[in-house]
Amino acid sequence: MPSGVLYEDRQLGPFPLQRLKRVDRPTNLITGDVKRIDGRETAFLRAARGDYGEAVKRESSRRSRKYPLYTAQREVMYHLNTIKSNDVAPARAPIPEDPKVLSRHIKRLGYFLKADIMGICRLPESAVYSHDNQGNPIDIDYPWAIVIVMSKERQTLNASNGNDWMGSPLSFQAYQPLGIAAHTIANYIRKLGYQASAQTAGQYQVLMPPLLLWAGIGEVSRAGIILNPFLGLGFKASAVLTDMPLAADKPIDFGLQDFCRQCQLCAQMCPSNAIPMGDKTMYNGYETWKLDERRCASFSMLNKHGTMCGKCVHVCPWNRPYAWQHNLVRWGIERSSLARSLAIRADRALGRGKEGGNDDEKWWFDLEDVDGVITIAH
């Protein structure tokens, strides 16, 4: 019998995903009434066309040039998104056809390309946008989604207060290498003789949250974002859709629904009051704490002290370093409601939810582009 990393269940990446509790379905209720979403109805595009008011529309139009570093990042990302897909090889490569072996091969490739977490799921039809940003119908039919996760750079994440000029740059610090990894993996799969499509920031044809749920990356959090037990909310994701035969991961359960029910810290600290304090509700077939997208997007666009708002990411107790003392707390939270309650109380007692940024680690300049002139931001 073959042996080696492709044939064994040993840990592939930096985190022990194999110890997480796997379940057949995500921990939040999902009905069969999930409808496809029009890509033009996302919060940012609604803000850009004026659905949230003229002031938000005006600020949305200059968002990409408001902060010089973010502008530079977007320009590079634009070039990544102009990459043309190579043709699928006319013949399949002489590699194993075992879905489990191929899955471990692709995951190990993702880690080689600096991914923090890799996952695989079947592509739900409801996760595909009905139309793209220009209103063109989307018609794709891939059975599998490979999910690639990269963390935001932790030192800068901790230095930021969550509502300053590093909001957007922190996101694109992850989106850029994610784009490179997704395009590389898709290109490689096509060279092996299988269909593949890279899904990256600015080019998504699919919603990432359902893929993150079904691929076992995380659970739905009170902030309305998928939360991972090792990275908290401090990550971004891309995907590769393919017909290569793969093996699906199962969703995970690490006690987050009970934790978020008790915690409420992100809702208490949200400057726009966009995160609900109450119970979950049903939205488009999903049981979730429904984020008020208008409030969230409007506050971010009108923020005079920075770019996008990420206060929920900053204050979340799960956004702690992967170190033994925090891992011990994670171990208890996964197993006991009492441990969750004690962890929340301890976090409050230490005042972590009210922390600002770590000024000693601040390395960026607070600058703003005003009518083409770089000025000191106030």
Secondary structure per residue as TSV (DSSP state, phi and psi in degrees):
chain	resnum	aa	ss	phi	psi
A	1	M	-	360.0	134.2
A	2	P	-	-60.5	149.7
A	3	S	-	-131.1	174.5
A	4	G	S	114.7	176.9
A	5	V	T	-60.0	-30.3
A	6	L	T	-78.1	-15.6
A	7	Y	T	-114.5	-0.1
A	8	E	S	-118.1	169.2
A	9	D	-	-99.7	21.3
A	10	R	-	-66.3	159.7
A	11	Q	-	-63.4	133.2
A	12	L	-	-97.2	-44.0
A	13	G	S	-103.8	-165.7
A	14	P	S	-76.1	-13.5
A	15	F	S	-118.0	145.9
A	16	P	-	-80.0	71.3
A	17	L	G	-61.9	-26.0
A	18	Q	G	-67.6	-17.2
A	19	R	G	-90.4	-7.2
A	20	L	S	-72.9	146.0
A	21	K	-	-71.5	124.9
A	22	R	B	-102.7	139.4
A	23	V	-	-129.5	165.5
A	24	D	S	-75.6	-29.6
A	25	R	S	-135.4	156.2
A	26	P	-	-56.0	156.9
A	27	T	S	-77.4	-12.7
A	28	N	S	-98.3	143.5
A	29	L	-	-61.3	132.8
A	30	I	B	-128.1	121.1
A	31	T	-	-91.7	-178.8
A	32	G	S	-88.4	12.0
A	33	D	-	-102.0	23.4
A	34	V	-	-76.5	122.4
A	35	K	-	-102.9	148.5
A	36	R	-	-65.5	145.7
A	37	I	-	-104.8	140.0
A	38	D	-	-75.8	126.4
A	39	G	G	-59.7	-19.9
A	40	R	G	-78.8	-7.8
A	41	E	G	-100.2	13.5
A	42	T	S	-72.2	157.8
A	43	A	H	-59.0	-42.8
A	44	F	H	-66.5	-38.9
A	45	L	H	-73.2	-34.1
A	46	R	H	-65.7	-39.0
A	47	A	H	-62.9	-41.2
A	48	A	H	-67.3	-30.3
A	49	R	T	-93.7	1.7
A	50	G	T	99.2	8.7
A	51	D	T	-64.1	-23.7
A	52	Y	T	-104.7	15.8
A	53	G	-	107.9	160.0
A	54	E	H	-68.0	-37.6
A	55	A	H	-63.8	-43.5
A	56	V	H	-65.7	-40.5
A	57	K	H	-60.8	-43.7
A	58	R	H	-62.7	-45.5
A	59	E	H	-70.1	-32.0
A	60	S	H	-62.7	-37.3
A	61	S	H	-67.8	-22.4
A	62	R	T	-109.5	7.6
A	63	R	G	-58.0	-41.5
A	64	S	G	-70.7	-16.6
A	65	R	G	-117.3	7.8
A	66	K	S	-68.4	-38.7
A	67	Y	S	-124.0	125.0
A	68	P	H	-56.2	-40.4
A	69	L	H	-66.0	-44.1
A	70	Y	H	-61.9	-39.8
A	71	T	H	-60.6	-44.6
A	72	A	H	-62.4	-40.8
A	73	Q	H	-64.7	-44.2
A	74	R	H	-63.3	-37.1
A	75	E	H	-63.4	-40.4
A	76	V	H	-66.8	-42.3
A	77	M	H	-62.5	-35.9
A	78	Y	H	-59.5	-42.5
A	79	H	H	-66.5	-37.1
A	80	L	H	-60.0	-38.0
A	81	N	T	-77.1	-5.2
A	82	T	T	-92.5	1.2
A	83	I	-	-61.8	129.2
A	84	K	-	-86.4	139.0
A	85	S	-	-69.7	133.4
A	86	N	-	-75.1	160.1
A	87	D	-	-69.4	151.3
A	88	V	-	-73.4	132.9
A	89	A	-	-57.8	141.8
A	90	P	S	-68.1	-20.5
A	91	A	S	-129.9	144.2
A	92	R	-	-69.1	140.3
A	93	A	-	-68.5	150.2
A	94	P	S	-79.1	72.2
A	95	I	-	-122.6	164.0
A	96	P	-	-58.2	148.1
A	97	E	-	-102.9	3.3
A	98	D	-	-66.6	118.6
A	99	P	H	-57.1	-36.6
A	100	K	H	-66.9	-41.8
A	101	V	H	-65.2	-45.4
A	102	L	H	-63.9	-36.8
A	103	S	H	-64.2	-45.0
A	104	R	H	-67.2	-33.8
A	105	H	H	-62.9	-47.6
A	106	I	H	-68.9	-38.7
A	107	K	H	-63.5	-42.5
A	108	R	H	-65.5	-34.3
A	109	L	H	-61.5	-42.8
A	110	G	H	-59.9	-43.0
A	111	Y	H	-67.1	-33.9
A	112	F	H	-60.5	-32.6
A	113	L	T	-91.4	17.4
A	114	K	T	82.5	19.5
A	115	A	-	-66.8	150.6
A	116	D	S	-92.6	-35.0
A	117	I	E	-145.1	140.3
A	118	M	E	-123.6	144.5
A	119	G	E	-149.7	162.2
A	120	I	E	-136.8	139.1
A	121	C	E	-147.3	163.9
A	122	R	E	-70.1	145.0
A	123	L	-	-83.7	110.5
A	124	P	-	-68.3	137.6
A	125	E	G	-58.9	-35.9
A	126	S	G	-69.6	-14.3
A	127	A	G	-82.1	-8.8
A	128	V	B	-89.6	128.1
A	129	Y	-	-57.5	145.8
A	130	S	S	-75.6	-34.0
A	131	H	B	-141.0	153.3
A	132	D	-	-85.9	-175.1
A	133	N	T	-62.4	-24.3
A	134	Q	T	-94.6	2.3
A	135	G	S	89.3	8.0
A	136	N	-	-80.2	134.6
A	137	P	B	-61.2	141.8
A	138	I	-	-104.5	124.4
A	139	D	-	-132.6	91.0
A	140	I	-	-125.4	148.8
A	141	D	-	-141.8	76.5
A	142	Y	-	-108.8	139.0
A	143	P	S	-78.2	-25.8
A	144	W	E	-125.1	148.2
A	145	A	E	-125.2	124.5
A	146	I	E	-96.2	122.2
A	147	V	E	-104.8	128.1
A	148	I	E	-115.6	126.1
A	149	V	E	-120.5	133.5
A	150	M	E	-132.4	139.6
A	151	S	E	-81.0	153.9
A	152	K	-	-71.6	148.9
A	153	E	-	-63.7	115.3
A	154	R	H	-64.5	-38.6
A	155	Q	H	-61.9	-42.0
A	156	T	H	-72.8	-36.8
A	157	L	H	-58.8	-40.7
A	158	N	H	-74.7	-30.2
A	159	A	H	-73.8	-29.6
A	160	S	S	-75.7	152.1
A	161	N	-	-92.2	3.5
A	162	G	S	89.0	-5.3
A	163	N	S	-145.3	40.8
A	164	D	S	-127.0	-158.3
A	165	W	T	-75.4	-7.9
A	166	M	T	-94.8	4.8
A	167	G	H	-56.3	-58.1
A	168	S	H	-71.8	-43.7
A	169	P	H	-58.1	-34.7
A	170	L	H	-64.7	-37.2
A	171	S	H	-66.8	-45.9
A	172	F	H	-76.0	-18.3
A	173	Q	H	-61.5	-30.6
A	174	A	H	-89.9	-38.4
A	175	Y	H	-61.4	-36.8
A	176	Q	H	-62.1	-56.5
A	177	P	H	-65.9	-28.1
A	178	L	H	-63.1	-40.8
A	179	G	H	-62.2	-43.4
A	180	I	H	-63.1	-44.9
A	181	A	H	-64.2	-45.4
A	182	A	H	-64.3	-44.5
A	183	H	H	-65.3	-38.2
A	184	T	H	-65.2	-46.1
A	185	I	H	-64.5	-43.7
A	186	A	H	-63.6	-42.7
A	187	N	H	-60.1	-45.0
A	188	Y	H	-63.2	-45.5
A	189	I	H	-61.6	-39.6
A	190	R	H	-64.9	-35.0
A	191	K	H	-67.0	-23.9
A	192	L	T	-83.6	-4.8
A	193	G	T	101.2	15.5
A	194	Y	-	-118.6	155.3
A	195	Q	-	-73.1	146.6
A	196	A	E	-161.1	145.0
A	197	S	E	-136.9	124.5
A	198	A	E	-80.3	134.9
A	199	Q	E	-116.9	106.1
A	200	T	-	-129.6	168.0
A	201	A	T	-55.1	128.9
A	202	G	T	90.5	-11.5
A	203	Q	-	-133.4	14.0
A	204	Y	-	-62.8	129.8
A	205	Q	S	-105.5	-1.3
A	206	V	B	-131.8	154.9
A	207	L	-	-82.5	131.7
A	208	M	H	-77.3	-34.3
A	209	P	H	-54.7	-44.9
A	210	P	H	-62.1	-35.6
A	211	L	H	-67.8	-39.4
A	212	L	H	-63.8	-36.2
A	213	L	H	-67.2	-53.9
A	214	W	H	-73.0	-25.3
A	215	A	T	-85.1	3.0
A	216	G	T	75.0	30.2
A	217	I	S	-85.8	-35.3
A	218	G	-	-170.8	-172.8
A	219	E	E	-119.4	163.0
A	220	V	E	-68.5	130.5
A	221	S	-	-103.4	169.2
A	222	R	T	-61.2	-29.7
A	223	A	T	-71.8	-2.8
A	224	G	S	80.2	9.8
A	225	I	S	-114.0	151.4
A	226	I	E	-74.1	130.2
A	227	L	E	-111.5	132.8
A	228	N	B	-102.4	139.4
A	229	P	T	-66.4	-19.9
A	230	F	T	-100.2	-29.9
A	231	L	T	-110.9	-4.3
A	232	G	B	62.9	-133.2
A	233	L	T	-99.0	1.5
A	234	G	-	-87.4	58.2
A	235	F	E	-151.2	165.9
A	236	K	E	-129.7	165.2
A	237	A	E	-143.2	151.3
A	238	S	E	-131.8	179.0
A	239	A	E	-148.5	160.7
A	240	V	E	-126.6	123.6
A	241	L	E	-94.3	138.9
A	242	T	E	-156.5	161.9
A	243	D	-	-105.7	7.8
A	244	M	S	-60.2	133.7
A	245	P	-	-66.6	118.6
A	246	L	-	-129.6	173.1
A	247	A	-	-116.3	127.0
A	248	A	-	-76.0	141.9
A	249	D	-	-82.3	159.9
A	250	K	-	-96.7	154.6
A	251	P	-	-60.1	165.5
A	252	I	B	-119.3	157.8
A	253	D	-	-136.2	108.1
A	254	F	S	-122.4	25.6
A	255	G	S	83.0	15.4
A	256	L	H	-69.2	-34.1
A	257	Q	H	-61.5	-43.2
A	258	D	H	-70.0	-38.6
A	259	F	H	-61.6	-50.8
A	260	C	H	-66.7	-31.5
A	261	R	H	-60.6	-39.6
A	262	Q	H	-83.0	-34.4
A	263	C	H	-72.1	-67.8
A	264	Q	-	68.2	5.8
A	265	L	H	-62.6	-42.9
A	266	C	H	-61.8	-36.9
A	267	A	H	-69.0	-39.3
A	268	Q	H	-66.8	-33.6
A	269	M	H	-96.7	-4.8
A	270	C	-	-65.4	118.1
A	271	P	T	-68.6	-17.4
A	272	S	T	-103.8	0.7
A	273	N	-	54.1	37.9
A	274	A	-	-89.4	-16.4
A	275	I	S	-98.1	125.7
A	276	P	-	-70.9	145.4
A	277	M	S	-87.6	-21.5
A	278	G	S	-87.0	-153.5
A	279	D	-	-81.3	168.2
A	280	K	-	-67.3	153.8
A	281	T	E	-130.7	168.0
A	282	M	E	-89.4	131.1
A	283	Y	E	-140.4	117.3
A	284	N	T	48.8	44.0
A	285	G	T	84.9	-0.5
A	286	Y	E	-113.2	134.8
A	287	E	E	-84.6	119.3
A	288	T	E	-158.1	161.5
A	289	W	-	-82.4	105.6
A	290	K	-	-78.9	115.7
A	291	L	-	-68.5	138.5
A	292	D	-	-81.6	94.0
A	293	E	H	-62.8	-34.9
A	294	R	H	-62.5	-47.6
A	295	R	H	-62.7	-45.3
A	296	C	H	-62.1	-51.6
A	297	A	H	-65.8	-40.8
A	298	S	H	-63.8	-43.6
A	299	F	H	-61.9	-42.6
A	300	S	H	-63.3	-44.5
A	301	M	H	-65.9	-36.5
A	302	L	H	-91.3	2.8
A	303	N	-	-61.2	115.3
A	304	K	T	-88.9	-4.0
A	305	H	T	-115.3	15.5
A	306	G	S	171.7	-162.0
A	307	T	S	-100.9	-120.5
A	308	M	S	-72.7	155.2
A	309	C	-	-91.3	131.5
A	310	G	-	-133.2	34.8
A	311	K	H	-60.8	-36.0
A	312	C	H	-63.0	-37.5
A	313	V	H	-66.2	-41.5
A	314	H	H	-66.3	-40.9
A	315	V	H	-90.4	-14.2
A	316	C	-	-58.7	127.5
A	317	P	T	-59.9	-22.6
A	318	W	T	-75.6	-9.4
A	319	N	-	-87.7	52.4
A	320	R	S	-109.5	151.5
A	321	P	-	-58.3	153.5
A	322	Y	S	-81.9	82.1
A	323	A	-	-130.5	162.2
A	324	W	H	-57.9	-40.7
A	325	Q	H	-67.4	-38.4
A	326	H	H	-74.1	-33.4
A	327	N	H	-65.2	-34.1
A	328	L	H	-63.9	-41.0
A	329	V	H	-65.2	-42.8
A	330	R	H	-58.3	-42.2
A	331	W	H	-58.8	-44.0
A	332	G	H	-69.0	-40.8
A	333	I	H	-61.3	-37.9
A	334	E	H	-65.3	-20.9
A	335	R	H	-115.4	-15.1
A	336	S	-	-147.5	131.7
A	337	S	H	-66.1	-34.9
A	338	L	H	-63.4	-42.5
A	339	A	H	-62.1	-36.7
A	340	R	H	-63.6	-45.0
A	341	S	H	-62.5	-43.9
A	342	L	H	-65.6	-38.7
A	343	A	H	-64.8	-39.8
A	344	I	H	-65.1	-44.0
A	345	R	H	-63.0	-41.7
A	346	A	H	-63.8	-40.9
A	347	D	H	-61.9	-40.5
A	348	R	H	-65.5	-44.1
A	349	A	H	-61.8	-33.6
A	350	L	T	-81.2	-5.9
A	351	G	T	70.3	22.0
A	352	R	G	-66.8	-32.5
A	353	G	G	-66.6	-17.1
A	354	K	G	-104.3	6.4
A	355	E	-	-65.5	140.8
A	356	G	-	-88.6	-162.0
A	357	G	-	-78.9	163.6
A	358	N	-	-87.4	97.2
A	359	D	G	-61.2	-28.2
A	360	D	G	-64.2	-24.2
A	361	E	G	-102.5	4.4
A	362	K	-	-72.7	123.0
A	363	W	-	-117.7	-10.7
A	364	W	S	-95.7	162.7
A	365	F	-	-100.3	140.3
A	366	D	-	-85.2	97.1
A	367	L	E	-125.2	153.4
A	368	E	E	-140.6	138.0
A	369	D	E	-86.7	114.2
A	370	V	E	-116.9	106.7
A	371	D	T	55.1	40.8
A	372	G	T	85.8	2.4
A	373	V	E	-115.5	126.6
A	374	I	E	-78.5	122.0
A	375	T	E	-124.5	166.5
A	376	I	E	-72.3	126.7
A	377	A	-	-76.5	142.0
A	378	H	-	-117.0	360.0
